[in-house]
Amino acid sequence: MASLHHEPLHKPPQPAKPSMMFRVWTGIYFICGIVALIVAGTFMSAEGEGHRAYIVTSRALRFYIFLGLYFIFSSLLGIFASLAPLKRKKLLYYYMFSIAVAIFITFIFNVWLWTGTLNINDRYRDLWINEWSDEIKLMFEDQDGCCGFLSRDDNPVSSSASCLNKAIKHGCLYAIIMYTQRAHRYVYAGLISFSLVGLCCIVMTLLLISDCDSEHRMRLSLSHYWRKRSASKATDTGDASPTSLLNANSLNY
C-alpha cells in the first residue's frame, strides 16, 4: 500500500469558499438594515414637510425601522455563527429561518400596500373630505395648481391661490395619485431589494451548511482511518502525523 504522504493533502483551489461568500452576503444584509433605518429616520425627521407625510404614512416608516433592526440582529447572528460554523451549525439554521421570516413579513407588507391602492380614488377622497385639514389641502392646491378633489366644486379650500384663479378647474386627484405611485415605487423597490438580498443569504447559508457537512464527514473519515492505523502493527515512519494530515485537509473551520 502506498504511503499517505504520496497522496495530495489539500483540496484543489476554489474560486471562493462558501464561508467567504456567506460573510460577504451577510455583510450586505447588515448594510440593508442600516439603510432601512437611515431611510425611515430621514423621512420621519421631516414628517411634517412636503407631500410625503400624507402619502407614505408613519406606519410604513415604522415598519422600515422594525425591518432595519430585524436585519441587523439577524445578520449579527449569521456573523457569529460563521466564526465557527462546524460548532454553531444549528445557529446557521436559525439564521436562515430568521431570513425566511423577514422575507415573508416583507411580502405580507407589500400585499398590504398593494391592496391599499386598489381603491385609491375612494381612499384619498375620504381622506380629503374627512381627515385632512385645510392646511394639507392648501399645500396640494397651491403646490400642484389644482382646486378641490375632483374639481373646484369638490370640497376646495377657497382661500388657496389656485382656487382664487378661476381658470383652474381641475381637482387634485391626479396630483395625489402621482405622488402616491412615485412614493410606493420607492417603497416597493426597497422591500423587493431587501427580499432578493435575503434570498441570496439563504442560498449562501445552504452552501455553507453543505460545506460544513462535507468537512464533518472528512474529519470522521480521517479519525476512523487513524484509529485503524493505530490498531495495526505495521508502522510507517514516513507518514504524516494525524494532526498534520487533519490540518492539511481542513477547511479552516
N, C-alpha and C positions, 0 to 999 in steps of 0.2 A: 504493500500500500504506500502510495506516495505521501511524503510528509506534508503537513498542512502549510509549512512555510513556503511551499512552491505554489500555493493557490493564492489568487488575488484576495487581499484582506480588506478591500474597500469597495464601495459601490461605484458604478460609473457616475461621472459628474452629471448633475442635474441642472437645468436652466434656472430653476427657482424652487427651493424647498417649500413644501406646504406650510411649514411653520412661519417662514418669512412672509409669504403671501397672506397668510392668516393675519399676521400682525399689521401688515400694510392696510388691509381692508378694515380691520378693527379700528385702526387709527383714523381712517376715513369716516367710519361710523361715529367715532368720538367727535370728529370735526363737524359732522352733521348736527349733533346735539348742540354744539357751541353756536352754530349758525342759526338753528331754530330759536335759541334763547336770545341771540342778538336781534333777529328779525322781530320777535314778539316784543322785546324790551324797547326797541326803537319806535315801533308803532304805538305801543301803549304810552310811551312818554310824550307822544304828540297826539293823544287820543281826541282832544278837542279841536284839532286843526284839520281842515280840508274835508273832502267827501269821504275819505277812507273810514272815518269814525262811524259813519252811518251805513256803510256798505259792508265792510268787514267788521263784525261786532267784536266786542271784548271777549265773548265766549270763544270765538275762533282763535284769538290771540292767547287766551289762557290754555287752550288745547295745545298750541305750539310750545308754550312753556312746559307743560306736562310732558310733551313728546321729547323736548330737548333734554330735560332732566332724566327721562327714562333712557334715552340713547346713551347719555354719559355714564350712568350707573351700569347699564348693560355692557357697554364697551369696556369699562374697568374690570368687570367680571371676566370678560374674554381675555383681556391682557393678563390678568392674574393667572388664569388657567393656562395660558400659553407659556408661562415661565417654566412650568414643569408639566407638560401635557400628559406624560405617562402616569404620573401620580394623581393628576387632577382631571382625568378624562371625564369623570362624572360632571364636573363643572362645565366642561365643553358642551355636554348635552343640555345643561341648564341654560347656558348662554344661547345655544341655538333655539331652545324653546322660547326664551325671552324675546328673541328677534321675531320669531313667528307670531308671538302675541302682539308685538308692535305693528307688524305688517297687517294683521287682522284688524286691530283698532284703527289704523290709518285707513284701511278700506271702508270700514263702517262710517268713519267720519266723512270720507269722500262721498259715499252714498247719501249721507245726511245732507251735505251741502248741495248735492245734485238734486235731490227731491225738493229742496227749498227753491230751486229755480224753475220747477215745472209750472208753477202758477205765479210767476214773478210779477205779472201785472197787478193781480189782486193783492198780492202780499205788500207791494210797495204803495199801492193805493190806500190800503188800510193803515200803513204807517204814516202816509202823508195826511190822511184825514184825522186819525185818532191818536197818534202818538207823537209825531214830530212837532216840535214847537215852531212858532213863526220864524224864529232865528234860523233854524235849519232850512226851512222852505226858502227864506230870503237868500241864504247862501247859494242854493241851487239856482234860484231865479236870476240873481244878479251875476253870478259867475258863468252861467251857461246860456244866458239870454233867452229865458223861457218864462212863462207865466202860468201858474196853476199846474195841475197834474196832467190831465188830458188836453185841456185848453185853458184859455184865460178865464173861462167861466166856471172852471172846476177847482174850487177851494183855493183861490190865489191869495197872495199877500199883497194887498192893493198898494201898499206903500213902497214896494220894490221899484227900482228904476225900470225893470223890464215891463212890469205891469202898467207903469205910467206911460210907456211908449205904446201907443195904440196900434202901431204897425206889427207888433209881436202878438201873434195869435196862437202859437203852438205851446203846448204844455211841456213839462219837464220829464215826462215819462221816458223818452228816448235817451235823454242825458243820464238819467238814473240807471237805465239798462246798460248803457255803455260803460259807466263806471263799475257796475256790478260784474259784467262779463270780464272786464280787464282785471279787476281785483281777484276774482275767482280763478282766472287763468294762472295768476301768480301762486295762489294757494294750492291749486291742483298740481302745478309744476313742482313745487316744493315737496308736497306729500308723495308724489309719484317718484321723485328722485330719491327720497328717503327710503321708499319701499324697494327700489332697484338696488340701492347700496345694501340694504338688509338681505336681499336675496343673494347677492354676491358673498356676503359674510356667511350665510348658511352654507353655500357651496364650499367656501374655503374651510369652514369648520368640519364638514363631512370629509374633505380630503385630508385634513389634519388627523381626524379620528381614524381614518383608514391607515394613514402612515403610522400612527401610534400602535394600531393592531399589528401591522407588519413588524414593527420594532419589537413588540412584545413576543411575537412568535419567534423572531430571530434569537432573542435572548433565551427563551425557553429551549430552543434547539441547541444553542451553544452550551447551556447549562447541562442538558441531557448528554451531550457529547462528552463533556469533561467528566461527568460522573462515570460514564462508561470507561473512559480512558484511565481514570484513577483506579478503577477496579481491575484494569488489565495489568498483567505482569510485564508486558512489553513497555519499554521506555524509549523515548527518542529525545536526546538532549538538544537536538537542533530545532525542535518545535517551539513555536511561540507559546508563552505562558497564557493561562486562561484570561488573566486580566488584560494583557496587551491585545489579545485577539478580540475580546469583547469591546474594548475601547476603539479598536481599529474599525470594527464593523458598526459601531454605534452611530445613531443619527444625532448624537449630541443632545439627547433629551434627558 
